Amino acid sequence: MYEAGDMKKPWVGFAAVVACFLLFSLMGVRQPPHFTSLAHPLPLHADEAVQWSLAKELSEGIPYSTHEDRFHGPTLATSLVVSSKLNGTAFTDMSESYLRNVAGCYLLLLSLAALALPGASLASRVTAAAFCFLIGGGAPFGFYFVQEVLLVAGLAWGAVLWLRADASESTTLWRLLSGVAFGFALACKVTAAAYLLFFFIALIIVRKPWADRHLPGFILGLVASWVMFQSVGFTDVHGLATWWAQLARSFGVASGRSEDTLTAVSYWPWIWAALWLAEFSLQRYLRERQVPLRSSPTDFILVFVGLIFCFHLLLPYKTPWLLYGVMALPLVLLVPAQLGGGWRHDGILLVGLLISAGYAAGDFAAHSPTADLRAFEAGAARLKEAYKGKRFYVAVADGSHYWPLPYYLRAYEVGFGDFPGAAEAPLRLIPLTDDSEPAVPGFAVSKLTLREGGDRYWVLVAKGYESVFIGK
């Protein structure tokens, strides 16, 4: 069995990561969208845009707990508010790339968890951290403006600090810090409560001690951290009740008994995640085939991540976002321990994971594509510039508050619902419920699809400006 420090050329793995990444970029192997569209980023998904709306309201002094979509945790939105204050960027000037760079800081934090993992050489840990960051944690969600990156970063640091407590004399301190990290994850999303339960189940399965005199310190850090982040720095105490309301709501969503339940459009992401775990399990067998089950230091992580995967596989609620932890956690918790077997062994492991992540990215990212947002965005800008009326504003009818709209209309005066003057707005949006095109005097009518399979609208443009809007 190889030890972590057996690699004769300690930095060859890191060089191989960078070389493979550049090679596959040049070859154009089905890369994640964040690498192929840096100059022209993809439009925001609804779950990304809602975080922008939440942050904008926070910056205006509106409590998180009163937001219409308050069931998203406040941590990512709070981070965007902090970023805005630090660099002076107005919310109307935040591009998709700006938002995703904020989440990218948490991807970096997630990747850096590998550096704190005990029992592996420095070269192995640096290689794993660099590899995780370069491939976005194994899925394109690592570069989206979504909470999953923060959630998994908290989980990764919670697990790493717990393992470090087992390998250190300062056990109480590391357990306390582990609780702080898990508390941060809980404030990001209530799903972390299930993950925390699986963490302790995995400890029991591999016979690792956990109910000891250091557990109160862990609980203290967990509760204090959760309260601080969930209440937005103790400024919104009602946000604590919101977390419990979301936890109750999650039972109906996850079990398929809620109207918000999303069933699987494709099972390919789940197949990729299963193959991903199989790669790590195979590496464990090839490297430590004589080590009994539950005796290897990697078995705990395999059991922990395996429980997360099985949990989401069994429940009716299916969205690929749920699999980010399955993809990212092994990169920072397992790769450092599985490197160090020589350049051939390490090369096969890293190249195999790189190919898997590259080919899986398309199926992960295709779950909810936006359609006509770019054309609509450009048309609205041309219309505003060419409009010669007294006042340019946009009217969005009731039932049309689909989350990308507030973001993509952020540069304009917008009214939602039935308000005085809505019928005279030079640009109007009405939900499209059937193919009966409305006949509205003084307006030209076209269609807009924000998301394939739903969220379609009639776009009404003031007569005389329709050619400007469509770009002719």
Sine and cosine of phi, psi and omega as CSV:
sin_phi,cos_phi,sin_psi,cos_psi,sin_omega,cos_omega
0.00,0.00,0.72,-0.70,-0.01,-1.00
-0.98,0.21,0.56,-0.83,0.17,-0.99
-0.99,-0.17,0.33,-0.95,-0.10,-0.99
-0.88,0.48,-0.43,0.90,-0.08,-1.00
-0.99,-0.10,0.21,0.98,-0.08,-1.00
-0.98,0.21,-0.20,0.98,-0.09,-1.00
-0.91,0.42,0.86,-0.51,-0.11,-0.99
-0.93,0.37,-0.58,0.81,0.04,-1.00
-0.91,-0.42,1.00,-0.08,-0.24,-0.97
-0.89,0.46,-0.44,0.90,-0.07,-1.00
-0.98,-0.21,0.11,0.99,-0.01,-1.00
-0.92,0.39,-0.53,0.85,0.03,-1.00
-0.90,0.43,-0.68,0.74,0.01,-1.00
-0.90,0.43,-0.69,0.73,0.03,-1.00
-0.89,0.45,-0.59,0.80,0.00,-1.00
-0.92,0.40,-0.61,0.79,0.03,-1.00
-0.87,0.50,-0.77,0.64,-0.03,-1.00
-0.90,0.44,-0.68,0.73,-0.01,-1.00
-0.90,0.44,-0.69,0.72,0.01,-1.00
-0.91,0.42,-0.63,0.78,0.01,-1.00
-0.89,0.46,-0.72,0.69,0.01,-1.00
-0.91,0.41,-0.63,0.77,-0.02,-1.00
-0.89,0.45,-0.75,0.67,-0.03,-1.00
-0.94,0.33,-0.46,0.89,0.10,-1.00
-0.91,0.41,-0.68,0.73,0.01,-1.00
-0.93,0.38,-0.57,0.82,0.00,-1.00
-0.97,0.24,-0.28,0.96,0.02,-1.00
0.95,0.30,0.50,0.87,0.01,-1.00
-0.93,0.37,0.93,-0.36,0.11,-0.99
0.05,1.00,0.93,0.36,-0.13,-0.99
-0.99,0.13,0.35,-0.94,0.10,-1.00
-0.88,0.47,0.49,-0.87,-0.09,-1.00
-0.85,0.52,-0.47,0.88,-0.08,-1.00
-0.94,0.35,-0.36,0.93,0.03,-1.00
-1.00,0.01,-0.50,0.87,-0.09,-1.00
-1.00,0.01,-0.09,1.00,-0.11,-0.99
-0.67,-0.74,0.65,0.76,0.01,-1.00
-0.91,0.42,-0.61,0.79,0.01,-1.00
-0.97,0.24,-0.55,0.83,-0.02,-1.00
-0.78,-0.63,0.99,0.15,-0.07,-1.00
-0.90,0.43,0.47,-0.88,0.03,-1.00
-0.92,0.39,0.49,-0.87,0.06,-1.00
-0.87,0.49,0.36,-0.93,-0.02,-1.00
-0.95,0.31,0.64,-0.77,0.20,-0.98
-0.96,0.26,0.34,-0.94,-0.02,-1.00
-0.85,0.53,-0.65,0.76,-0.02,-1.00
-0.93,0.36,-0.37,0.93,0.11,-0.99
-0.98,0.19,-0.72,0.70,-0.06,-1.00
-0.92,0.40,-0.54,0.84,-0.01,-1.00
-0.92,0.40,-0.52,0.86,0.04,-1.00
-0.93,0.38,-0.57,0.82,0.08,-1.00
-0.90,0.44,-0.71,0.71,0.01,-1.00
-0.88,0.47,-0.66,0.75,0.02,-1.00
-0.89,0.45,-0.70,0.72,0.00,-1.00
-0.91,0.41,-0.64,0.77,0.01,-1.00
-0.87,0.49,-0.69,0.72,0.02,-1.00
-0.92,0.38,-0.60,0.80,0.06,-1.00
-0.88,0.48,-0.66,0.75,-0.01,-1.00
-0.92,0.40,-0.38,0.93,0.01,-1.00
-1.00,-0.05,0.09,1.00,0.05,-1.00
1.00,0.03,0.14,0.99,0.02,-1.00
-0.99,0.11,0.83,-0.55,-0.05,-1.00
-0.86,0.50,0.59,-0.81,0.03,-1.00
-0.84,0.54,-0.63,0.78,-0.10,-0.99
-0.93,0.36,-0.18,0.98,0.03,-1.00
-0.98,-0.18,-0.04,1.00,-0.03,-1.00
-0.93,0.37,0.56,-0.83,-0.05,-1.00
-0.87,0.49,-0.53,0.85,0.01,-1.00
-0.92,-0.39,0.72,0.69,-0.09,-1.00
-0.92,0.39,-0.13,0.99,-0.02,-1.00
-0.97,0.25,-0.13,0.99,0.25,-0.97
-0.99,0.13,0.70,-0.72,0.00,-1.00
-0.88,0.48,0.37,-0.93,-0.11,-0.99
-1.00,0.04,-0.09,1.00,-0.22,-0.98
-0.92,0.39,-0.70,0.72,-0.01,-1.00
-0.92,0.39,-0.67,0.74,0.03,-1.00
-0.89,0.46,-0.65,0.76,0.05,-1.00
-0.88,0.47,-0.63,0.77,0.03,-1.00
-0.88,0.47,-0.62,0.79,0.02,-1.00
-0.93,0.37,-0.62,0.78,0.06,-1.00
-0.88,0.47,-0.69,0.72,0.02,-1.00
-0.89,0.46,-0.70,0.71,0.02,-1.00
-0.87,0.50,-0.67,0.75,0.01,-1.00
-0.88,0.48,-0.66,0.75,-0.01,-1.00
-0.95,0.32,-0.57,0.82,-0.05,-1.00
-0.94,0.35,-0.65,0.76,-0.06,-1.00
-0.94,-0.35,0.08,1.00,0.10,-0.99
0.94,0.34,0.41,0.91,0.01,-1.00
-1.00,0.07,0.82,-0.57,0.04,-1.00
-0.96,0.27,0.45,-0.89,-0.03,-1.00
-0.91,0.42,-0.47,0.88,0.04,-1.00
-0.96,0.29,-0.25,0.97,-0.03,-1.00
-0.97,-0.22,0.09,1.00,-0.06,-1.00
-0.99,0.13,0.92,-0.39,0.04,-1.00
-0.99,0.17,0.15,-0.99,0.08,-1.00
-0.86,0.51,-0.64,0.77,-0.01,-1.00
-0.91,0.42,-0.61,0.79,0.02,-1.00
-0.88,0.48,-0.74,0.67,-0.02,-1.00
-0.88,0.48,-0.68,0.73,-0.07,-1.00
-0.96,0.29,-0.40,0.91,0.10,-1.00
-0.93,0.37,-0.53,0.85,0.07,-1.00
-0.90,0.45,-0.73,0.68,0.06,-1.00
-0.91,0.42,-0.51,0.86,0.02,-1.00
-0.88,0.47,-0.48,0.88,0.07,-1.00
-0.90,0.44,-0.58,0.81,0.04,-1.00
-0.97,0.23,-0.50,0.87,0.14,-0.99
-0.89,0.46,-0.65,0.76,0.06,-1.00
-0.89,0.46,-0.68,0.73,0.04,-1.00
-0.87,0.48,-0.68,0.74,0.06,-1.00
-0.86,0.51,-0.72,0.69,-0.03,-1.00
-0.90,0.44,-0.61,0.79,-0.03,-1.00
-0.92,0.38,-0.27,0.96,0.05,-1.00
-0.86,0.51,-0.50,0.86,0.01,-1.00
-0.88,0.48,-0.50,0.86,-0.04,-1.00
-0.93,0.36,-0.43,0.90,-0.03,-1.00
-1.00,-0.05,-0.04,1.00,-0.04,-1.00
-0.93,0.36,0.79,-0.61,-0.01,-1.00
-0.98,0.19,0.37,-0.93,0.14,-0.99
0.99,0.10,0.18,0.98,0.02,-1.00
-0.75,-0.66,0.43,-0.90,-0.02,-1.00
-0.94,0.35,0.35,-0.94,0.02,-1.00
-0.87,0.48,-0.65,0.76,0.00,-1.00
-0.88,0.47,-0.67,0.74,0.00,-1.00
-0.91,0.42,-0.65,0.76,-0.02,-1.00
-0.94,0.34,-0.67,0.75,0.03,-1.00
-0.90,0.43,-0.67,0.74,0.02,-1.00
-0.87,0.49,-0.73,0.69,-0.01,-1.00
-0.89,0.45,-0.66,0.75,0.01,-1.00
-0.89,0.45,-0.71,0.70,0.00,-1.00
-0.90,0.43,-0.67,0.75,-0.02,-1.00
-0.90,0.44,-0.70,0.72,0.01,-1.00
-0.87,0.49,-0.70,0.71,-0.03,-1.00
-0.93,0.38,-0.67,0.74,-0.06,-1.00
-0.90,0.44,-0.55,0.84,-0.02,-1.00
-0.97,-0.24,0.30,0.95,0.11,-0.99
0.91,0.41,0.48,0.88,-0.03,-1.00
0.98,0.22,0.30,0.95,0.05,-1.00
1.00,-0.02,-0.07,1.00,0.01,-1.00
-0.50,-0.87,0.48,-0.88,-0.05,-1.00
-0.90,0.44,-0.25,0.97,-0.01,-1.00
-0.88,0.47,-0.35,0.94,0.03,-1.00
-0.88,0.47,-0.33,0.95,-0.01,-1.00
-0.91,-0.41,0.27,0.96,0.08,-1.00
-0.99,-0.15,0.38,-0.93,0.02,-1.00
-1.00,0.04,0.92,0.38,-0.07,-1.00
-0.75,-0.67,0.28,-0.96,-0.09,-1.00
-0.97,0.24,-0.34,0.94,-0.07,-1.00
-0.84,0.55,-0.57,0.82,0.00,-1.00
-0.91,0.42,-0.68,0.74,0.02,-1.00
-0.92,0.38,-0.68,0.74,0.00,-1.00
-0.85,0.53,-0.76,0.65,-0.06,-1.00
-0.95,0.31,-0.54,0.84,0.08,-1.00
-0.88,0.48,-0.68,0.73,0.06,-1.00
-0.90,0.44,-0.67,0.74,0.02,-1.00
-0.89,0.46,-0.70,0.72,-0.03,-1.00
-0.88,0.47,-0.72,0.69,0.00,-1.00
-0.93,0.37,-0.58,0.81,0.06,-1.00
-0.87,0.49,-0.71,0.71,0.00,-1.00
-0.93,0.38,-0.69,0.73,-0.03,-1.00
-0.89,0.45,-0.70,0.71,-0.03,-1.00
-0.93,0.37,-0.54,0.84,0.09,-1.00
-0.90,0.43,-0.72,0.69,0.02,-1.00
-0.90,0.44,-0.59,0.81,0.04,-1.00
-0.92,0.39,-0.55,0.84,0.05,-1.00
-0.89,0.46,-0.61,0.79,0.01,-1.00
-0.93,0.38,-0.40,0.91,-0.06,-1.00
-0.97,-0.25,0.17,0.99,-0.09,-1.00
-0.78,-0.63,0.37,-0.93,0.07,-1.00
-0.98,0.18,-0.38,0.92,0.02,-1.00
-1.00,0.03,0.85,0.53,-0.12,-0.99
-0.88,0.48,-0.69,0.72,-0.06,-1.00
-0.88,0.48,-0.69,0.73,-0.01,-1.00
-0.89,0.45,-0.72,0.69,-0.03,-1.00
-0.92,0.39,-0.60,0.80,0.05,-1.00
-0.91,0.42,-0.64,0.76,0.05,-1.00
-0.87,0.50,-0.73,0.68,0.00,-1.00
-0.92,0.40,-0.57,0.82,0.08,-1.00
-0.88,0.47,-0.67,0.74,0.06,-1.00
-0.89,0.46,-0.62,0.79,0.04,-1.00
-0.87,0.49,-0.69,0.73,0.00,-1.00
-0.91,0.41,-0.70,0.72,0.04,-1.00
-0.91,0.42,-0.58,0.82,0.06,-1.00
-0.90,0.45,-0.61,0.79,0.08,-1.00
-0.88,0.48,-0.69,0.73,0.03,-1.00
-0.89,0.46,-0.65,0.76,0.01,-1.00
-0.88,0.47,-0.58,0.81,0.00,-1.00
-0.96,0.28,-0.34,0.94,0.02,-1.00
-0.98,0.21,-0.66,0.75,-0.06,-1.00
-0.29,-0.96,0.61,-0.79,-0.05,-1.00
-0.93,0.37,-0.31,0.95,0.05,-1.00
-0.84,0.55,-0.45,0.89,0.00,-1.00
-0.87,0.48,-0.41,0.91,0.03,-1.00
-0.90,0.44,-0.67,0.74,0.05,-1.00
-0.92,0.39,-0.65,0.76,0.00,-1.00
-0.90,0.44,-0.63,0.78,0.02,-1.00
-0.91,0.42,-0.63,0.77,0.07,-1.00
-0.88,0.47,-0.68,0.73,0.02,-1.00
-0.91,0.42,-0.53,0.85,0.04,-1.00
-0.86,0.51,-0.72,0.69,-0.02,-1.00
-0.96,0.27,-0.54,0.84,0.09,-1.00
-0.89,0.46,-0.67,0.74,0.03,-1.00
-0.89,0.46,-0.63,0.78,0.05,-1.00
-0.87,0.49,-0.65,0.76,0.00,-1.00
-0.93,0.38,-0.66,0.75,-0.03,-1.00
-0.88,0.47,-0.66,0.75,-0.03,-1.00
-1.00,-0.04,0.14,0.99,0.09,-1.00
0.89,0.45,0.64,0.77,0.10,-1.00
-1.00,-0.09,0.71,-0.70,-0.02,-1.00
-0.93,0.37,0.58,-0.81,0.04,-1.00
-0.58,-0.81,-0.56,0.83,-0.01,-1.00
-1.00,0.06,0.98,0.22,-0.03,-1.00
-0.80,-0.60,-0.15,-0.99,-0.06,-1.00
-0.94,0.34,-0.19,0.98,0.01,-1.00
-1.00,-0.01,-0.13,0.99,-0.05,-1.00
-0.90,0.45,-0.62,0.78,0.04,-1.00
-0.84,0.54,-0.59,0.80,0.05,-1.00
-0.90,0.43,-0.63,0.78,0.06,-1.00
-0.88,0.47,-0.72,0.69,-0.02,-1.00
-0.90,0.43,-0.64,0.77,0.03,-1.00
-0.87,0.50,-0.75,0.66,0.02,-1.00
-0.89,0.46,-0.64,0.77,-0.01,-1.00
-0.88,0.48,-0.79,0.62,-0.07,-1.00
-0.92,0.39,-0.70,0.71,-0.03,-1.00
-0.89,0.46,-0.68,0.73,0.00,-1.00
-0.92,0.40,-0.71,0.70,0.00,-1.00
-0.87,0.49,-0.71,0.71,-0.01,-1.00
-0.89,0.46,-0.69,0.73,-0.04,-1.00
-0.89,0.45,-0.76,0.66,-0.06,-1.00
-0.96,0.26,-0.62,0.78,-0.03,-1.00
-0.93,0.36,-0.50,0.87,0.00,-1.00
-1.00,-0.09,0.23,0.97,0.00,-1.00
0.80,0.60,0.88,0.47,0.02,-1.00
0.91,0.40,0.62,0.78,0.05,-1.00
0.91,0.41,0.36,0.93,0.00,-1.00
-0.99,-0.17,-0.20,0.98,-0.06,-1.00
-0.66,-0.75,0.98,0.18,-0.06,-1.00
-0.89,0.46,-0.51,0.86,0.02,-1.00
-0.90,0.44,-0.33,0.94,0.05,-1.00
-0.89,0.45,-0.42,0.91,0.03,-1.00
-0.92,0.39,-0.66,0.75,0.04,-1.00
-0.92,0.39,-0.53,0.84,0.03,-1.00
-0.87,0.49,-0.61,0.80,0.01,-1.00
-0.88,0.47,-0.69,0.72,-0.02,-1.00
-0.94,0.35,-0.58,0.82,0.07,-1.00
-0.90,0.43,-0.63,0.77,0.04,-1.00
-0.93,0.37,-0.59,0.81,0.04,-1.00
-0.88,0.47,-0.70,0.72,0.03,-1.00
-0.90,0.44,-0.66,0.75,0.01,-1.00
-0.90,0.43,-0.55,0.83,-0.08,-1.00
-0.90,0.43,-0.45,0.89,0.02,-1.00
-0.90,0.43,-0.66,0.75,0.04,-1.00
-0.94,0.34,-0.63,0.78,-0.01,-1.00
-0.92,0.40,-0.76,0.65,-0.07,-1.00
-0.92,0.40,-0.54,0.84,-0.05,-1.00
-1.00,0.08,-0.07,1.00,0.02,-1.00
1.00,0.06,0.20,0.98,-0.04,-1.00
-0.99,-0.16,0.12,0.99,-0.02,-1.00
-0.90,-0.43,0.47,-0.88,0.04,-1.00
-0.93,0.37,-0.28,0.96,0.02,-1.00
-1.00,0.06,-0.02,1.00,-0.01,-1.00
-0.91,0.42,0.74,-0.67,0.05,-1.00
-0.94,-0.34,0.86,-0.51,0.07,-1.00
-1.00,0.01,0.24,-0.97,-0.09,-1.00
-0.94,0.34,0.81,-0.58,0.13,-0.99
-0.98,0.20,-0.60,0.80,0.04,-1.00
-0.56,-0.83,0.60,-0.80,0.04,-1.00
-1.00,-0.07,0.07,1.00,0.00,-1.00
-0.87,0.50,-0.68,0.73,0.06,-1.00
-0.84,0.54,-0.57,0.82,-0.01,-1.00
-0.96,0.29,-0.56,0.83,0.08,-1.00
-0.91,0.41,-0.69,0.72,0.03,-1.00
-0.88,0.48,-0.66,0.75,0.00,-1.00
-0.90,0.43,-0.62,0.78,0.04,-1.00
-0.90,0.43,-0.67,0.74,0.04,-1.00
-0.91,0.41,-0.58,0.81,0.03,-1.00
-0.87,0.50,-0.74,0.67,0.03,-1.00
-0.92,0.39,-0.54,0.84,0.03,-1.00
-0.90,0.43,-0.59,0.81,0.04,-1.00
-0.87,0.49,-0.71,0.71,0.00,-1.00
-0.94,0.35,-0.59,0.81,0.03,-1.00
-0.92,0.40,-0.63,0.77,0.04,-1.00
-0.90,0.43,-0.66,0.75,0.04,-1.00
-0.88,0.48,-0.63,0.77,0.02,-1.00
-0.89,0.46,-0.66,0.75,-0.01,-1.00
-0.93,0.37,-0.72,0.69,-0.04,-1.00
-0.91,0.42,-0.56,0.83,-0.07,-1.00
-1.00,0.10,-0.59,0.81,-0.12,-0.99
-0.74,-0.67,0.71,0.70,-0.13,-0.99
-0.88,0.47,-0.39,0.92,-0.01,-1.00
-1.00,-0.03,-0.04,1.00,-0.04,-1.00
-1.00,0.03,0.81,-0.59,-0.02,-1.00
-0.88,0.47,0.44,-0.90,0.06,-1.00
-0.85,0.52,0.65,-0.76,-0.01,-1.00
0.98,0.22,0.05,1.00,0.04,-1.00
-0.98,-0.21,-0.32,0.95,0.00,-1.00
-0.99,0.17,0.58,-0.81,0.04,-1.00
-0.91,0.42,-0.31,0.95,0.00,-1.00
-1.00,0.05,-0.26,0.97,-0.06,-1.00
-0.90,0.44,-0.59,0.81,0.00,-1.00
-0.87,0.49,-0.70,0.72,-0.01,-1.00
-0.93,0.38,-0.66,0.75,0.02,-1.00
-0.87,0.49,-0.66,0.75,0.02,-1.00
-0.92,0.38,-0.70,0.72,-0.01,-1.00
-0.86,0.51,-0.78,0.62,-0.02,-1.00
-0.94,0.35,-0.58,0.81,0.03,-1.00
-0.89,0.46,-0.61,0.79,0.05,-1.00
-0.91,0.42,-0.64,0.77,0.04,-1.00
-0.88,0.48,-0.70,0.71,-0.02,-1.00
-0.89,0.45,-0.74,0.68,-0.02,-1.00
-0.89,0.45,-0.61,0.79,0.02,-1.00
-0.85,0.53,-0.77,0.64,-0.02,-1.00
-0.97,0.26,-0.45,0.89,0.03,-1.00
-0.93,0.36,-0.59,0.80,-0.07,-1.00
-0.98,0.18,-0.50,0.87,-0.05,-1.00
-0.98,0.20,0.53,-0.85,0.00,-1.00
-0.90,0.43,-0.53,0.85,-0.04,-1.00
-0.93,0.36,0.88,-0.47,-0.09,-1.00
-0.74,-0.67,0.91,-0.41,0.19,-0.98
-0.60,-0.80,0.68,-0.74,-0.06,-1.00
-0.86,0.51,-0.35,0.94,0.04,-1.00
-0.82,0.57,-0.53,0.85,-0.07,-1.00
-0.90,0.43,-0.34,0.94,-0.11,-0.99
-1.00,-0.01,0.02,1.00,-0.05,-1.00
-0.89,0.46,-0.63,0.78,0.05,-1.00
-0.90,0.44,-0.60,0.80,0.02,-1.00
-0.89,0.45,-0.60,0.80,-0.03,-1.00
-0.99,0.16,-0.68,0.73,-0.18,-0.98
-0.99,0.10,-0.63,0.78,-0.09,-1.00
-0.86,0.51,-0.68,0.73,0.02,-1.00
-0.89,0.46,-0.46,0.89,-0.03,-1.00
-0.91,0.41,-0.60,0.80,-0.03,-1.00
-0.99,-0.13,-0.36,0.93,-0.06,-1.00
-0.98,-0.22,-0.37,0.93,-0.04,-1.00
-0.92,-0.38,-0.64,0.77,-0.07,-1.00
-0.84,0.55,-0.69,0.72,0.01,-1.00
-0.84,0.55,-0.60,0.80,-0.01,-1.00
-0.97,0.24,-0.41,0.91,-0.06,-1.00
-1.00,-0.09,-0.11,0.99,0.13,-0.99
-1.00,0.07,0.19,-0.98,0.05,-1.00
0.99,-0.16,0.24,0.97,0.00,-1.00
-0.98,-0.18,0.32,0.95,-0.06,-1.00
0.98,-0.20,0.32,-0.95,-0.14,-0.99
-0.92,0.39,-0.52,0.85,0.02,-1.00
-0.93,0.37,-0.76,0.65,-0.01,-1.00
-0.86,0.51,-0.75,0.66,-0.05,-1.00
-0.93,0.38,-0.60,0.80,0.01,-1.00
-0.90,0.44,-0.69,0.73,0.01,-1.00
-0.89,0.46,-0.67,0.74,0.00,-1.00
-0.88,0.47,-0.77,0.63,-0.09,-1.00
-0.94,0.34,-0.68,0.74,0.02,-1.00
-0.91,0.42,-0.65,0.76,0.04,-1.00
-0.87,0.48,-0.69,0.72,0.03,-1.00
-0.92,0.38,-0.61,0.79,0.02,-1.00
-0.89,0.45,-0.71,0.71,0.01,-1.00
-0.90,0.43,-0.69,0.73,-0.01,-1.00
-0.87,0.49,-0.73,0.69,-0.01,-1.00
-0.91,0.42,-0.64,0.77,-0.01,-1.00
-0.90,0.44,-0.70,0.72,-0.03,-1.00
-0.98,0.21,-0.47,0.88,0.03,-1.00
-0.97,0.26,-0.42,0.91,-0.13,-0.99
-0.84,0.54,-0.65,0.76,-0.02,-1.00
-0.88,0.47,-0.68,0.74,0.01,-1.00
-0.94,0.33,-0.56,0.83,0.04,-1.00
-0.93,0.38,-0.67,0.74,-0.11,-0.99
-0.99,0.17,-0.25,0.97,-0.12,-0.99
-1.00,0.03,0.16,0.99,-0.13,-0.99
-0.96,0.28,-0.43,0.90,-0.02,-1.00
-0.45,-0.89,0.92,0.38,-0.07,-1.00
-0.95,0.32,0.58,-0.82,0.17,-0.99
-1.00,0.09,0.38,-0.92,-0.13,-0.99
-0.90,-0.44,-0.96,0.27,-0.19,-0.98
-0.97,-0.25,0.29,0.96,-0.08,-1.00
-0.88,0.48,-0.66,0.75,-0.04,-1.00
-0.89,0.45,-0.70,0.71,0.01,-1.00
-0.91,0.42,-0.65,0.76,0.02,-1.00
-0.90,0.43,-0.68,0.74,-0.01,-1.00
-0.87,0.49,-0.72,0.70,0.00,-1.00
-0.93,0.38,-0.64,0.77,0.01,-1.00
-0.90,0.43,-0.65,0.76,0.02,-1.00
-0.90,0.44,-0.63,0.78,0.03,-1.00
-0.91,0.42,-0.68,0.74,0.03,-1.00
-0.91,0.42,-0.63,0.77,-0.02,-1.00
-0.90,0.43,-0.69,0.73,0.01,-1.00
-0.89,0.46,-0.66,0.75,-0.02,-1.00
-0.92,0.40,-0.59,0.81,-0.07,-1.00
-1.00,0.02,-0.28,0.96,-0.11,-0.99
-0.92,0.40,0.74,-0.67,-0.08,-1.00
-0.94,-0.35,0.13,0.99,0.05,-1.00
-0.96,0.28,0.01,-1.00,-0.04,-1.00
-0.94,0.35,-0.57,0.82,-0.15,-0.99
-0.49,-0.87,0.79,-0.61,0.04,-1.00
-0.99,-0.17,0.83,-0.55,0.06,-1.00
-0.50,-0.87,0.23,-0.97,-0.08,-1.00
-0.87,-0.50,0.69,-0.72,0.06,-1.00
-0.92,-0.39,0.82,-0.58,0.01,-1.00
-0.90,-0.43,0.88,-0.47,-0.11,-0.99
-0.93,0.36,0.28,-0.96,0.04,-1.00
-0.82,0.57,0.61,-0.79,-0.01,-1.00
1.00,0.08,0.10,0.99,-0.09,-1.00
-0.93,-0.38,0.25,0.97,-0.06,-1.00
-0.99,0.11,0.79,0.61,0.10,-1.00
-0.96,0.29,0.72,-0.70,-0.32,-0.95
-0.85,0.53,-0.55,0.83,0.04,-1.00
-0.88,0.47,-0.41,0.91,-0.07,-1.00
-0.87,0.49,-0.76,0.65,0.01,-1.00
-0.84,0.55,-0.61,0.80,-0.01,-1.00
-0.93,0.35,-0.75,0.67,-0.09,-1.00
-0.98,0.20,-0.13,0.99,0.12,-0.99
-0.94,-0.35,0.29,0.96,-0.14,-0.99
-0.91,0.42,-0.40,0.92,-0.05,-1.00
-1.00,0.07,-0.02,1.00,-0.09,-1.00
-0.86,-0.51,0.28,-0.96,0.16,-0.99
-0.98,0.20,0.84,-0.54,-0.12,-0.99
-0.79,-0.62,0.66,-0.75,0.12,-0.99
-0.85,-0.52,0.78,-0.63,0.02,-1.00
-0.97,-0.23,0.68,-0.73,0.03,-1.00
1.00,0.01,-0.33,-0.95,-0.04,-1.00
-1.00,-0.07,0.96,-0.27,-0.01,-1.00
-0.75,-0.66,0.38,-0.92,0.01,-1.00
-0.84,0.55,0.78,-0.62,0.00,-1.00
1.00,-0.03,-0.02,1.00,-0.03,-1.00
-0.88,0.48,-0.61,0.79,-0.06,-1.00
-0.95,0.32,-0.28,0.96,-0.01,-1.00
-0.98,-0.20,0.02,1.00,-0.02,-1.00
-0.87,0.49,0.71,-0.70,-0.01,-1.00
-0.91,0.42,-0.31,0.95,0.05,-1.00
-0.70,-0.71,0.86,-0.51,-0.06,-1.00
-0.79,-0.62,0.54,-0.84,0.06,-1.00
-0.83,-0.56,0.79,-0.62,0.00,-1.00
-0.78,-0.63,0.72,-0.69,0.00,-1.00
-0.83,0.55,0.67,-0.74,0.01,-1.00
-0.99,-0.13,0.96,-0.28,-0.02,-1.00
-0.98,-0.19,-0.36,0.93,0.07,-1.00
-0.47,-0.88,-0.06,-1.00,-0.07,-1.00
-1.00,-0.05,0.25,0.97,0.03,-1.00
-0.99,0.15,0.99,-0.13,-0.07,-1.00
-0.90,0.43,0.80,-0.60,-0.01,-1.00
-0.94,0.33,0.59,-0.81,0.08,-1.00
-0.96,-0.29,0.97,-0.25,-0.06,-1.00
-0.89,-0.46,0.91,-0.42,-0.02,-1.00
-0.83,0.56,0.74,-0.68,0.05,-1.00
1.00,0.05,0.07,1.00,-0.04,-1.00
-0.72,-0.69,0.62,-0.79,0.18,-0.98
-1.00,-0.08,0.58,-0.81,-0.13,-0.99
-0.89,-0.45,0.69,-0.72,0.12,-0.99
-0.62,-0.78,0.04,-1.00,-0.03,-1.00
-0.94,-0.34,0.47,-0.88,0.09,-1.00
-0.68,-0.73,0.79,-0.61,0.08,-1.00
-0.92,-0.40,0.91,-0.41,0.02,-1.00
-0.99,0.10,-0.50,0.87,0.00,-1.00
-0.53,-0.85,0.72,-0.69,0.01,-1.00
-0.87,0.50,0.72,-0.69,0.01,-1.00
1.00,0.00,0.01,1.00,0.01,-1.00
0.11,-0.99,-0.02,-1.00,0.05,-1.00
0.83,0.56,0.87,0.49,0.04,-1.00
-0.94,-0.34,0.49,-0.87,-0.09,-1.00
-0.65,-0.76,0.47,-0.88,0.26,-0.97
-1.00,0.04,0.77,-0.64,0.04,-1.00
-0.97,-0.26,0.87,-0.49,0.00,-1.00
-0.96,-0.28,0.86,-0.51,-0.02,-1.00
-0.89,-0.46,0.70,-0.72,-0.01,-1.00
-0.81,0.58,0.70,-0.71,-0.01,-1.00
-0.81,0.58,0.64,-0.77,-0.02,-1.00
1.00,-0.10,-0.24,0.97,-0.04,-1.00
-0.89,-0.45,0.06,1.00,-0.06,-1.00
-0.89,0.46,-0.61,0.80,0.01,-1.00
-0.93,0.37,-0.55,0.84,0.07,-1.00
-0.92,0.40,-0.67,0.74,-0.05,-1.00
-0.90,0.43,-0.65,0.76,-0.03,-1.00
-1.00,0.04,-0.04,1.00,0.11,-0.99
1.00,0.07,0.44,0.90,0.01,-1.00
-0.97,-0.24,0.00,0.00,0.00,0.00
